[in-house]
Amino acid sequence: MAQVNFGNTLVVANPAAHSGKNANAAREVEELLASTGMTAAIGRHLTAGPGDATSLAAHSTDVDTIVAVGGDGLIHEVANGLVALPRDKRPVLAVIPMGSGNDFARTLGLRRNDAKGALEQLRQGRRKTIDLGRVSTDAGTSVHFVQTLSFGLDAAIALDTTRRRAGGSLQRGSGLFVSSGLHIMATAHKGYPCTMTLGESPPRELRELILAVQNGPTYGGGFRVCPHARPDDGLLDICFNVRRPPTPALLCLFGLARLGRHTASRAIESQQLTQLELDFAERQPPCQIDGEWLGGRHFSIEVEPGALDVIFP
C-alpha cells in the first residue's frame, strides 16, 4: 500500500495535557513526519489555552493536514475549527491519540498513547469522510461533536472524570470512569424530567438518568454505550433509559455497558436518528460534549453528514 502524503502539515498539541507529556509527543511526531517524507512542509503549534486550537484550525486555509496530538478534548476543538471553513477548504484531520479516554481514537482503530505506533498506522492509512453531530442550545451555543453528547448521570460522571484528571488523579481510562460512576450514582439517582422529540415522532415525556447521543460507539474510555454507532453512516445513535431502575440494577447496567450489553435491558432503549429535540424544562441537566461541559435546557441535535475528512489506519 502506498504511503499517505500529508502535504503541508501542522502538528497541534496542548502542552498542559496528559501530565505535560504532549509537548514532547508533538515534537516527536514532527521529527518522525519530517524523517519519513510524508509531508511537503511541517510546522508545530502548542496551544495557549481553551479555544486556541479551534481558532487555529479555523484559519488554516494554507494547510493540507492538521495532526492533533492529544485526547478527545483537543480533537473536539480542532474539528470545530475545521468546520468553520468552507467544505472545499478544510484540511484533513489526522489524530495521534495521547489522552486519557481516547474514545475517538478507538473509533478510528488507532494505537493509543503510542505516538510512533499511531503514526506508523497512519503512514499506511486512507482518507475517509465522517459525519459530525451538531447541537444548538437555548443558551445561544451551537457546536459540533466528534464522538459523544450525553446528559444526566453519564454526563455527570464524564465531567467528574475531567475534573479529577485536571486535579492530578492517577487513575486513567475506564478505571477512572468506574470510580467516578460509583461516586455519582451513590448521590444522584432521581433523574431529569425531559421532553424528547425524535424527528417527526410525537414527543415523549421521560425522566432521564442516562441519555447519550453518539457518533462513535464508546465514551468514558471504552464504554460501548452505543455499540453499533458508526461515524460514516449519516446517522447518530441514541441510548436512554425508559424506566428508572433501582440503584443495584443501575450499577449492573453500568457494568454491562463496558461491553455494550446494557442495550438488552428492558430499561434501556436504543435508536438511530438524524434529528432530535430535548427539553429539560424543570432543571438544567449535567451535559458533556466530547468530555467538555455544555450548558442549557433546550437542545436541538442533528447529524451533519460527510462533514470532515479524516485519516484512518
Backbone torsions as a table, in degrees:
resi	resn	phi	psi	omega
1	MET	NA	136.9	-178.7
2	ALA	-68.2	147.8	178.3
3	GLN	-72.7	137.6	176.2
4	VAL	-67.8	138.0	173.6
5	ASN	-107.7	122.0	-176.2
6	PHE	-83.2	-10.8	-177.2
7	GLY	65.1	-145.5	175.4
8	ASN	-69.0	120.9	-167.2
9	THR	-124.8	139.5	174.7
10	LEU	-123.1	123.5	176.5
11	VAL	-94.7	126.7	-176.7
12	VAL	-122.6	135.5	178.0
13	ALA	-149.4	153.4	172.2
14	ASN	-96.1	110.5	-174.2
15	PRO	-67.1	-18.3	-179.1
16	ALA	-88.0	-12.6	-174.6
17	ALA	-81.8	160.9	175.8
18	HIS	55.4	47.3	179.1
19	SER	57.5	32.5	177.5
20	GLY	80.1	5.8	-175.5
21	LYS	-79.6	-18.2	-169.7
22	ASN	-75.6	-21.8	174.8
23	ALA	-64.4	-43.3	177.2
24	ASN	-67.4	-37.9	178.7
25	ALA	-63.5	-39.6	178.7
26	ALA	-64.0	-40.1	177.5
27	ARG	-63.4	-42.4	178.9
28	GLU	-62.7	-43.5	179.9
29	VAL	-63.3	-43.4	178.6
30	GLU	-59.5	-44.8	-179.3
31	GLU	-65.9	-40.6	179.4
32	LEU	-66.3	-41.5	178.2
33	LEU	-61.9	-43.1	-179.3
34	ALA	-64.2	-34.1	-176.0
35	SER	-81.1	-18.3	-175.4
36	THR	-95.5	-9.3	-178.2
37	GLY	73.8	21.5	-178.7
38	MET	-81.5	-10.9	-173.5
39	THR	-125.8	154.9	172.2
40	ALA	-85.4	-39.9	176.1
41	ALA	-152.0	155.5	-174.5
42	ILE	-144.6	142.2	174.8
43	GLY	-138.8	167.7	-178.2
44	ARG	-135.3	137.5	179.0
45	HIS	-132.6	127.2	173.6
46	LEU	-102.2	124.6	-173.7
47	THR	-67.9	150.7	-177.5
48	ALA	-99.9	-11.5	-178.2
49	GLY	169.6	179.9	180.0
50	PRO	-57.8	136.3	178.4
51	GLY	88.3	-13.8	-177.2
52	ASP	-64.1	-42.7	-179.5
53	ALA	-66.1	-34.5	177.6
54	THR	-64.7	-47.7	179.2
55	SER	-61.9	-42.7	179.9
56	LEU	-61.0	-48.8	-178.5
57	ALA	-63.4	-35.8	-178.3
58	ALA	-68.3	-14.5	-180.0
59	HIS	-115.4	18.3	-174.5
60	SER	-96.7	52.7	-178.6
61	THR	-74.6	-14.7	179.4
62	ASP	-99.1	13.7	-177.1
63	VAL	-114.9	140.3	176.0
64	ASP	-90.3	-36.6	-176.4
65	THR	-139.7	132.7	170.0
66	ILE	-106.8	125.0	178.0
67	VAL	-101.6	110.4	-180.0
68	ALA	-91.0	113.7	179.5
69	VAL	-101.1	97.4	-176.5
70	GLY	167.7	-161.6	-177.6
71	GLY	-100.1	-164.2	-174.9
72	ASP	-63.6	-31.1	179.5
73	GLY	-64.7	-44.0	178.2
74	LEU	-66.8	-42.0	178.8
75	ILE	-61.0	-41.2	176.9
76	HIS	-57.3	-46.8	-179.9
77	GLU	-63.8	-47.5	-178.3
78	VAL	-61.9	-44.6	-179.0
79	ALA	-61.2	-40.3	179.5
80	ASN	-67.8	-30.2	173.3
81	GLY	-70.9	-41.5	-178.1
82	LEU	-62.9	-40.1	-177.3
83	VAL	-74.4	-7.9	173.2
84	ALA	-75.6	-15.7	178.4
85	LEU	-87.7	154.4	172.1
86	PRO	-55.5	147.2	-173.4
87	ARG	-54.2	-40.1	-176.6
88	ASP	-80.6	-1.3	179.1
89	LYS	-108.9	0.4	-173.8
90	ARG	-79.3	126.8	172.1
91	PRO	-63.0	159.3	172.7
92	VAL	-76.4	145.6	177.2
93	LEU	-100.4	128.7	169.9
94	ALA	-120.0	144.1	-173.8
95	VAL	-121.9	128.9	167.3
96	ILE	-111.5	100.3	-169.9
97	PRO	-74.4	111.9	179.9
98	MET	-133.3	66.1	-178.6
99	GLY	-137.6	-165.7	-180.0
100	SER	-95.3	-43.4	-179.6
101	GLY	-88.6	-50.2	177.0
102	ASN	54.1	40.6	-176.5
103	ASP	-72.5	-35.9	177.1
104	PHE	-65.1	-36.4	176.8
105	ALA	-63.2	-35.9	175.7
106	ARG	-62.7	-40.6	178.1
107	THR	-61.5	-40.1	-179.3
108	LEU	-76.4	-22.7	-176.3
109	GLY	85.7	29.4	-177.8
110	LEU	-92.4	150.0	171.1
111	ARG	-66.2	139.3	-173.2
112	ARG	-107.7	137.4	-179.8
113	ASN	55.4	39.0	177.2
114	ASP	-145.1	83.0	-172.1
115	ALA	-58.6	-45.5	-178.5
116	LYS	-65.5	-42.4	179.9
117	GLY	-65.1	-42.7	179.3
118	ALA	-65.4	-40.6	179.9
119	LEU	-65.3	-36.6	177.1
120	GLU	-63.6	-38.7	175.1
121	GLN	-61.1	-44.1	-177.3
122	LEU	-68.0	-29.9	178.5
123	ARG	-57.2	-36.3	-179.1
124	GLN	-102.6	18.9	-173.3
125	GLY	-84.8	-167.5	-179.6
126	ARG	-144.3	153.5	179.8
127	ARG	-89.5	127.5	178.5
128	LYS	-132.5	154.9	178.4
129	THR	-98.7	132.8	178.6
130	ILE	-121.5	161.9	174.1
131	ASP	-85.6	163.6	167.4
132	LEU	-128.9	155.1	167.9
133	GLY	-91.3	154.8	176.1
134	ARG	-136.5	136.6	179.4
135	VAL	-129.7	135.9	173.9
136	SER	-119.0	139.0	-175.3
137	THR	-120.3	164.4	176.6
138	ASP	-70.8	-8.9	175.4
139	ALA	-83.9	1.1	177.2
140	GLY	90.8	8.9	-179.1
141	THR	-92.7	137.9	170.1
142	SER	-132.7	120.0	-172.3
143	VAL	-148.2	150.7	178.4
144	HIS	-95.0	153.5	171.1
145	PHE	-126.8	142.5	-177.1
146	VAL	-87.7	-39.3	-171.7
147	GLN	-123.6	-49.5	-167.0
148	THR	-149.9	146.8	170.0
149	LEU	-139.2	122.5	-176.8
150	SER	-141.7	160.4	-174.1
151	PHE	-135.1	153.6	174.7
152	GLY	87.1	-144.7	-174.8
153	LEU	-61.5	-41.8	-177.9
154	ASP	-64.6	-37.7	176.3
155	ALA	-66.5	-42.1	178.1
156	ALA	-60.7	-38.4	178.1
157	ILE	-66.1	-47.0	-179.5
158	ALA	-60.2	-41.9	179.7
159	LEU	-68.0	-35.1	177.6
160	ASP	-66.3	-37.8	177.3
161	THR	-64.9	-38.7	177.5
162	THR	-62.2	-44.3	179.3
163	ARG	-61.8	-42.7	-177.0
164	ARG	-71.3	-35.6	174.9
165	ARG	-61.3	-45.1	-179.8
166	ALA	-62.9	-28.4	178.9
167	GLY	-84.2	1.9	175.1
168	GLY	94.2	19.7	178.4
169	SER	-57.7	138.8	179.2
170	LEU	-84.1	-11.9	177.7
171	GLN	-75.8	151.9	-178.4
172	ARG	-139.8	160.1	171.0
173	GLY	57.3	-139.0	-174.6
174	SER	-67.1	-27.2	177.4
175	GLY	-62.1	-42.9	177.0
176	LEU	-66.4	-40.3	-179.9
177	PHE	-62.7	-43.1	178.5
178	VAL	-63.4	-45.1	-179.7
179	SER	-59.9	-46.2	177.7
180	SER	-64.8	-38.3	-179.2
181	GLY	-61.1	-44.5	179.3
182	LEU	-62.7	-38.9	179.5
183	HIS	-67.1	-47.1	-176.8
184	ILE	-67.6	-44.9	-175.7
185	MET	-68.8	-21.5	177.4
186	ALA	-73.6	-18.0	-173.7
187	THR	-121.3	-13.8	-175.5
188	ALA	-138.9	102.2	-176.6
189	HIS	-140.6	14.0	-178.0
190	LYS	-83.9	-22.6	179.4
191	GLY	88.1	174.0	-175.1
192	TYR	-127.9	112.5	178.8
193	PRO	-57.5	135.5	-171.3
194	CYS	-150.4	137.1	168.6
195	THR	-101.3	121.2	-176.5
196	MET	-116.3	130.6	176.3
197	THR	-122.8	115.2	178.8
198	LEU	-96.8	106.9	178.6
199	GLY	56.6	-124.1	-179.1
200	GLU	-93.8	4.6	-178.9
201	SER	-72.1	156.0	177.2
202	PRO	-62.7	151.0	178.0
203	PRO	-62.1	149.3	177.4
204	ARG	-123.0	137.8	177.0
205	GLU	-95.9	122.2	-175.2
206	LEU	-131.5	162.1	170.0
207	ARG	-122.4	97.0	-166.9
208	GLU	-85.5	125.2	166.0
209	LEU	-94.2	-41.0	-177.1
210	ILE	-135.7	125.5	174.7
211	LEU	-147.9	113.0	-177.5
212	ALA	-124.1	133.7	174.4
213	VAL	-113.0	121.7	-169.4
214	GLN	-123.4	140.5	168.7
215	ASN	-97.7	-24.7	173.5
216	GLY	-127.6	169.0	-168.8
217	PRO	-73.2	-26.7	-169.0
218	THR	-116.9	158.6	162.8
219	TYR	-147.8	173.9	176.5
220	GLY	67.3	26.1	179.7
221	GLY	80.4	34.4	172.6
222	GLY	116.4	2.1	175.2
223	PHE	-70.9	123.5	-173.3
224	ARG	-88.4	72.1	-173.3
225	VAL	-69.3	-35.6	174.3
226	CYS	-127.8	81.3	-166.8
227	PRO	-63.0	-18.3	-178.0
228	HIS	-102.7	5.6	-178.4
229	ALA	-67.6	137.9	177.1
230	ARG	-131.2	141.5	-176.2
231	PRO	-83.0	3.1	-175.8
232	ASP	-129.5	22.3	-176.7
233	ASP	-104.9	4.6	-180.0
234	GLY	73.7	15.2	-176.7
235	LEU	-135.0	155.3	165.9
236	LEU	-106.2	150.4	176.3
237	ASP	-108.3	143.2	179.9
238	ILE	-128.3	141.9	176.0
239	CYS	-132.6	129.2	-178.2
240	PHE	-153.7	159.4	178.5
241	ASN	-87.0	139.4	177.8
242	VAL	-107.7	-5.2	170.9
243	ARG	-145.1	164.3	-175.6
244	ARG	-104.4	99.5	-178.0
245	PRO	-73.3	154.4	174.1
246	PRO	-63.9	162.1	-174.0
247	THR	-55.3	-43.2	178.3
248	PRO	-59.3	-41.0	178.7
249	ALA	-68.1	-35.4	178.0
250	LEU	-64.5	-41.2	177.0
251	LEU	-63.0	-37.0	177.8
252	CYS	-65.3	-43.9	177.7
253	LEU	-61.3	-39.4	178.4
254	PHE	-58.3	-43.5	177.9
255	GLY	-67.9	-40.2	179.6
256	LEU	-64.4	-29.4	-178.4
257	ALA	-64.6	-20.6	178.6
258	ARG	-58.4	-33.8	-178.9
259	LEU	-109.6	5.2	-179.7
260	GLY	79.3	15.5	-176.4
261	ARG	-90.0	-5.7	179.8
262	HIS	-65.8	-22.4	-175.0
263	THR	-68.4	-14.0	177.6
264	ALA	-79.8	-11.6	-178.5
265	SER	-72.3	143.7	176.4
266	ARG	-70.2	-13.9	177.8
267	ALA	-81.2	-10.4	-173.5
268	ILE	-117.6	139.4	173.8
269	GLU	-124.9	141.0	178.0
270	SER	-127.9	142.3	178.1
271	GLN	-147.9	167.7	169.4
272	GLN	-114.3	149.5	-172.4
273	LEU	-157.1	166.1	171.2
274	THR	-114.4	-17.9	-176.5
275	GLN	-151.0	145.0	-175.4
276	LEU	-153.7	138.5	173.5
277	GLU	-119.2	133.1	177.0
278	LEU	-126.6	131.0	179.5
279	ASP	-128.2	111.0	176.6
280	PHE	-101.6	79.2	-171.1
281	ALA	-70.5	-32.4	-172.6
282	GLU	-74.8	-44.5	179.9
283	ARG	-159.3	154.9	-179.8
284	GLN	-71.9	129.1	-180.0
285	PRO	-86.8	159.0	165.0
286	PRO	-61.6	135.4	-179.0
287	CYS	-143.2	133.9	176.7
288	GLN	-129.1	145.3	177.5
289	ILE	-127.8	112.9	-174.4
290	ASP	50.6	36.8	176.7
291	GLY	89.5	-2.1	-179.0
292	GLU	-109.5	148.9	-178.8
293	TRP	-66.4	142.4	174.3
294	LEU	-137.8	127.0	-177.8
295	GLY	-98.0	156.7	176.8
296	GLY	144.7	168.9	174.5
297	ARG	-119.7	-26.1	177.3
298	HIS	-116.5	131.3	-175.1
299	PHE	-131.4	123.3	172.9
300	SER	-104.8	120.4	-171.6
301	ILE	-122.7	137.5	177.4
302	GLU	-151.4	159.9	175.2
303	VAL	-89.3	144.4	173.4
304	GLU	-116.2	95.0	-173.8
305	PRO	-65.4	144.1	173.6
306	GLY	57.4	38.2	-172.3
307	ALA	-80.5	-24.6	-168.1
308	LEU	-145.5	141.7	172.8
309	ASP	-97.8	131.8	-174.5
310	VAL	-133.2	145.1	173.7
311	ILE	-85.4	117.9	175.0
312	PHE	-96.9	149.6	175.3
313	PRO	-71.9	NA	NA
